[in-house]
Amino acid sequence: MSPRPPAQRDEPAVKHPRRSSPAIDRLERRDLRELKPYEPIMLPGTLPQDAAIDGGAVVKLDGNENVYGCSPRVAAALRSYDQYHIYPDPEQRDLRQALADYANVDAASVLAGAGSDEVIDLLLRLVLEPGDSIITCVPTFGMYAFNTQVCGGRAIEVPRDERYQIDVRRVAEAIEPATKVIFVASPNNPTGTLTDRRAVEELLDTGRLVVVDEAYYEFSGLTVADLVSRFDNLVVLRTFSKWAGLAGLRIGYGIMPPAFRERLMVIKPPYNISAAAQVAALESLDDIEYLMSTVRALVTERDRLYHMLQQIGFLEPVPSQANFVLSHVSGREAVTLQRELRKRGIYIRHFDTPLLKNSIRISAGKPEHTDAVIDALKTWEG
């Protein structure tokens, strides 16, 4: 189980309303004035209704984190590291080589970021000019569109089909002269579906920059990273947040043509990856066997969770190749379900966007986590 949540607070979820003042009204970019913040998960203990299950623990299945945590070797390495007073290597040399060895690519093609979110931001800052557009295949990860707006661009949404697969023809039809980037998450978040390799190649033939986000690669085992050496307009993103249990240290990376990596090295902050994150990532890459054992455990539990959700009358789960399962809710309100489970110390995520009406997403956890959430769902069903 997860540790006891922090003390409860009385304030509601933070909405970050826009406050006006003469200075901000005069200086803020006009195109950012109506920008809404990205809505992250609310940590346990931050809402008045938060609770814990028996024993004071929580079942946190809303963030797609690795509930087994990081490699035991990471904590030991962080304790023994004695160079925290020195800036980390701005060239990321040891880390980039280790990542290249892991991904079976050339180190000249690898750039690390403070989570793959930073690599997304750097890529958009590199290629977008005001008014340029990107294409996202919705429903999908919201940071693509959010970072595009921050960079002064526009996001064109192309709906996936009924099986949440990318419609390449519709994507091609949506491309305009100002379109610079096409984002593809595979496995996709929050649906868990994979994108066919042939579809990626067809998108690459458009000449636009195609960014394939493989944040959940280790859970599917399928990648298009080998195509980077063949296409000069492909970037593959990965992260240590999901499979390696390092979500709190913020470490991810991109695999890309060397020309892109060289330009990103120019515009990135010089010390963007902390010494602690570099140490943790290097130690993780030296303990692959342990980490992949936790990945296999999560895949087993993901499949078990999917089959058990099929037995809940008001849920329609979607087959997943990631470390979570999306379910459509019928005859009940997903937001109410999420709130009721939260009161019981069980944390899941709900969606109510146009293409994900009344849905919930549950991360794979340990067997006892699955049992707890299924028991709560059965009780709520009754």
C-alpha positions in Angstrom: 0.0 0.0 0.0 1.0 3.6 -0.4 2.1 5.7 2.7 -0.4 7.7 4.8 -1.4 10.9 3.0 -0.4 14.3 4.4 -2.7 16.2 6.7 -5.9 17.2 5.0 -6.4 20.8 4.0 -9.5 22.9 3.8 -8.9 24.6 0.4 -10.4 23.1 -2.8 -8.4 22.1 -5.9 -6.3 24.9 -7.2 -7.8 26.5 -10.3 -5.2 29.3 -10.9 -7.7 32.1 -11.8 -6.3 35.0 -13.8 -5.7 38.0 -11.6 -5.6 41.4 -13.1 -3.2 44.2 -12.3 -1.9 47.2 -14.4 1.5 45.5 -14.9 0.2 42.1 -15.9 -2.4 43.6 -18.2 0.2 45.7 -19.9 2.9 43.1 -20.2 1.4 39.7 -20.6 1.1 38.2 -24.1 -2.4 38.7 -25.4 -2.6 35.1 -26.7 -1.9 33.7 -23.2 -4.6 35.7 -21.3 -7.3 33.0 -21.8 -5.0 30.0 -21.5 -6.2 27.5 -18.9 -3.7 25.6 -16.8 -3.0 22.0 -17.5 -5.0 20.0 -14.9 -2.7 17.5 -13.1 -3.8 14.9 -10.7 -4.5 16.1 -7.1 -2.2 14.5 -4.6 -3.6 12.6 -1.7 -4.5 14.8 1.2 -5.1 18.0 -0.8 -8.9 17.8 -0.9 -11.2 18.0 2.1 -12.9 14.7 1.3 -9.6 12.8 1.1 -9.4 9.7 3.2 -7.4 6.5 3.7 -8.3 2.9 3.8 -7.8 0.6 6.8 -4.4 1.0 8.3 -4.0 4.6 7.2 -2.8 3.8 3.7 -4.0 5.0 0.3 -4.4 3.2 -3.0 -3.0 5.6 -5.5 -3.9 4.5 -9.1 -4.4 7.9 -10.8 -0.9 8.8 -12.0 0.4 5.8 -13.9 3.3 5.6 -11.6 5.3 2.5 -10.8 3.9 1.5 -7.4 6.9 -0.7 -6.8 9.1 2.4 -6.8 12.6 2.8 -8.2 15.5 0.4 -8.1 16.8 -0.1 -4.6 20.2 0.8 -6.0 19.0 4.3 -6.8 18.4 5.3 -3.1 21.9 4.0 -2.2 23.5 5.9 -5.1 21.8 9.1 -4.2 23.0 8.8 -0.6 26.6 8.1 -1.6 26.9 10.8 -4.3 29.1 13.6 -2.9 29.1 16.1 -5.8 25.7 17.9 -5.3 27.5 21.2 -4.8 28.8 21.0 -8.4 26.8 21.7 -11.5 25.8 18.6 -13.5 27.4 17.9 -16.9 25.5 20.3 -19.4 26.4 17.9 -22.2 24.9 14.9 -20.4 27.7 12.8 -21.9 27.6 9.7 -19.6 23.8 9.8 -19.5 23.4 10.1 -23.2 25.7 7.2 -23.9 24.0 5.0 -21.4 20.6 5.9 -22.9 21.9 5.2 -26.4 23.2 1.8 -25.3 19.8 1.0 -23.7 17.8 2.2 -26.8 20.3 0.7 -29.3 20.9 4.0 -31.0 23.8 6.4 -31.5 24.5 8.8 -28.6 24.5 11.7 -31.1 20.8 11.1 -31.4 19.9 11.3 -27.7 19.0 14.3 -25.6 17.8 14.1 -22.0 15.2 16.4 -20.4 13.5 17.1 -17.1 10.9 14.6 -18.0 9.8 14.0 -21.6 7.6 17.1 -21.0 10.7 19.3 -21.3 11.7 17.7 -24.6 8.2 18.4 -25.9 8.6 22.0 -24.9 12.1 22.3 -26.4 11.0 20.8 -29.7 8.0 23.2 -30.0 10.2 26.2 -29.1 12.6 25.1 -31.8 10.1 24.8 -34.7 7.0 26.9 -33.9 6.6 30.4 -35.0 3.5 32.5 -34.0 0.5 31.1 -35.8 2.0 27.7 -36.7 0.0 24.6 -35.9 0.5 21.1 -34.7 -1.8 18.1 -35.0 -2.9 15.9 -32.1 -4.9 12.7 -32.5 -7.4 13.0 -29.7 -8.2 11.8 -27.2 -4.5 11.9 -26.2 -2.0 13.5 -23.8 -2.9 17.1 -23.1 0.6 18.5 -22.8 1.0 18.6 -26.6 -1.7 21.1 -27.1 -0.9 23.0 -23.9 2.8 23.5 -24.7 1.8 24.5 -28.2 -0.4 27.3 -26.9 2.3 28.5 -24.6 4.7 28.7 -27.6 2.2 30.8 -29.5 0.9 28.0 -31.8 -2.4 26.3 -32.5 -3.4 22.7 -31.9 -5.6 21.0 -34.6 -7.4 18.0 -33.1 -8.0 15.0 -35.4 -10.3 12.4 -33.7 -9.3 8.8 -33.5 -11.6 6.1 -34.8 -14.0 4.1 -32.6 -11.1 1.7 -31.6 -8.9 4.7 -30.8 -6.7 4.2 -33.8 -5.2 7.0 -35.8 -7.0 7.9 -39.0 -4.0 8.7 -41.2 -6.3 10.0 -44.0 -8.0 12.5 -41.7 -4.6 13.6 -40.4 -3.4 14.2 -43.9 -6.5 16.2 -44.7 -6.0 18.3 -41.6 -2.5 19.4 -42.5 -2.2 23.0 -43.5 0.8 25.0 -44.8 1.5 26.2 -41.2 1.5 22.7 -39.7 4.9 21.8 -38.3 4.4 18.8 -36.0 2.2 15.7 -35.7 2.1 14.1 -32.2 1.5 10.4 -31.8 1.4 8.7 -28.4 2.0 5.0 -28.6 0.8 3.4 -26.4 -1.6 6.3 -26.2 -2.6 8.0 -23.0 -5.3 7.6 -21.8 -6.6 4.8 -24.1 -3.6 2.4 -23.9 -3.8 1.7 -27.7 -0.8 1.2 -30.0 -0.2 3.0 -33.3 0.7 0.7 -36.3 4.2 1.1 -37.6 2.9 1.5 -41.1 0.8 4.4 -40.0 3.8 6.2 -38.5 5.7 5.8 -41.8 2.8 7.2 -43.7 2.7 10.2 -41.4 6.5 10.7 -41.9 5.9 10.8 -45.6 4.0 14.1 -45.1 7.3 15.8 -44.4 6.1 17.2 -41.0 8.0 16.5 -37.8 6.4 13.4 -36.3 6.9 13.0 -32.6 6.1 9.5 -31.4 5.7 9.5 -27.6 6.7 6.1 -26.2 6.3 7.0 -22.5 4.8 3.5 -22.0 7.2 1.6 -24.3 8.5 -0.8 -21.6 4.9 -2.1 -21.1 4.3 -2.8 -24.7 7.8 -3.7 -26.0 7.1 -2.1 -29.3 9.0 0.9 -30.7 9.8 2.8 -33.8 13.1 4.2 -32.5 14.9 2.2 -35.2 13.2 4.4 -37.8 15.1 7.5 -36.6 18.2 6.5 -38.6 16.0 6.4 -41.8 13.8 9.5 -41.4 15.2 12.9 -40.7 11.8 14.1 -39.4 11.1 11.6 -36.6 11.5 12.1 -32.9 10.8 9.4 -30.3 10.1 10.3 -26.7 10.6 8.2 -23.6 10.6 8.7 -19.8 11.8 7.1 -16.6 8.6 8.1 -14.8 6.5 5.1 -15.6 8.7 2.0 -15.8 11.6 3.0 -13.6 9.7 4.7 -10.8 11.4 8.1 -11.1 8.4 10.3 -11.7 9.4 12.6 -8.8 12.9 13.1 -10.2 11.8 14.3 -13.6 13.9 12.5 -16.2 13.1 11.7 -19.8 14.8 11.7 -23.2 14.3 12.0 -26.9 15.8 9.9 -29.7 16.1 12.1 -32.8 18.2 12.9 -35.9 21.6 14.4 -34.7 20.8 17.7 -36.4 17.7 18.2 -34.1 19.7 17.1 -31.0 22.4 19.7 -31.8 19.9 22.5 -32.1 18.1 21.5 -28.9 21.4 21.5 -27.1 21.7 25.1 -28.1 18.4 26.3 -26.7 18.0 24.1 -23.7 19.0 25.4 -20.2 22.6 24.3 -19.7 22.0 22.4 -16.5 18.4 21.2 -17.2 19.0 17.7 -15.7 19.8 17.8 -12.0 22.8 15.8 -10.7 20.3 13.7 -8.7 18.2 12.8 -11.7 21.3 11.8 -13.7 22.6 9.6 -10.9 19.2 8.0 -10.6 18.8 7.4 -14.3 22.3 5.9 -14.7 21.8 3.6 -11.7 18.4 2.5 -13.1 20.0 1.6 -16.4 22.5 -0.6 -14.4 19.6 -2.5 -12.8 17.4 -3.3 -15.8 16.7 -6.9 -14.6 15.1 -5.7 -11.4 13.1 -2.9 -13.1 11.8 -5.1 -15.8 10.6 -7.6 -13.2 8.4 -4.9 -11.8 7.2 -4.0 -15.3 6.2 -7.7 -15.9 4.4 -7.6 -12.6 2.5 -4.5 -13.6 1.6 -6.0 -17.0 0.2 -9.1 -15.3 -1.8 -6.9 -12.9 -3.0 -4.7 -15.8 -4.4 -7.7 -17.6 -6.0 -9.0 -14.4 -7.5 -5.6 -13.7 -8.9 -5.5 -17.3 -10.6 -8.8 -16.9 -12.1 -8.0 -13.5 -13.4 -4.7 -14.8 -15.2 -6.6 -17.5 -17.3 -8.2 -14.7 -18.5 -4.8 -13.4 -21.9 -4.2 -15.0 -21.6 -0.4 -15.5 -18.0 -0.4 -16.9 -16.7 -1.0 -20.4 -12.9 -1.4 -20.2 -10.6 -0.8 -23.2 -7.8 -3.3 -23.9 -4.5 -1.6 -23.0 -0.8 -2.0 -23.9 0.3 0.5 -21.2 0.2 0.3 -17.4 -3.4 1.4 -17.0 -6.9 0.6 -18.1 -9.5 3.1 -19.4 -13.1 2.2 -18.8 -16.3 3.9 -20.1 -19.0 4.3 -17.4 -22.6 3.7 -18.2 -25.7 4.5 -16.1 -23.6 6.4 -13.5 -21.5 9.5 -13.4 -17.7 8.9 -13.6 -16.9 12.1 -11.6 -19.1 10.9 -8.8 -17.5 7.5 -8.9 -14.0 9.1 -8.7 -15.1 11.2 -5.8 -16.7 8.3 -3.9 -13.6 6.2 -4.3 -11.4 9.0 -3.2 -13.3 9.3 0.0 -12.4 5.6 0.6 -8.7 6.3 0.0 -8.7 4.9 -3.5 -7.4 7.4 -6.2 -8.3 7.0 -9.9 -8.7 9.5 -12.7 -11.9 10.5 -14.5 -12.4 12.1 -17.9 -15.3 14.1 -19.3 -13.9 15.5 -22.6 -15.9 15.3 -25.8 -14.3 12.1 -27.0 -14.0 10.6 -23.5 -17.4 11.3 -22.0 -18.0 9.7 -18.6 -14.8 7.6 -18.4 -12.3 6.6 -15.7 -8.7 5.5 -15.9 -7.1 3.1 -13.4 -3.4 2.5 -13.1 -2.1 -1.0 -12.7 -0.8 -1.6 -9.1 0.0 -4.5 -6.8 -2.5 -7.3 -6.5 -3.9 -5.9 -3.2 -4.5 -2.6 -5.0 -6.5 -4.3 -7.7 -8.5 -6.2 -5.1 -9.3 -2.9 -3.2 -10.5 -1.0 -6.2 -12.6 -3.9 -7.5 -14.2 -4.4 -4.1 -15.0 -0.7 -3.9 -16.5 -0.8 -7.4 -18.6 -3.8 -6.6 -19.9 -2.1 -3.5 -20.7 1.0 -5.5 -22.4 -1.2 -8.1 -24.7 -2.6 -5.5 
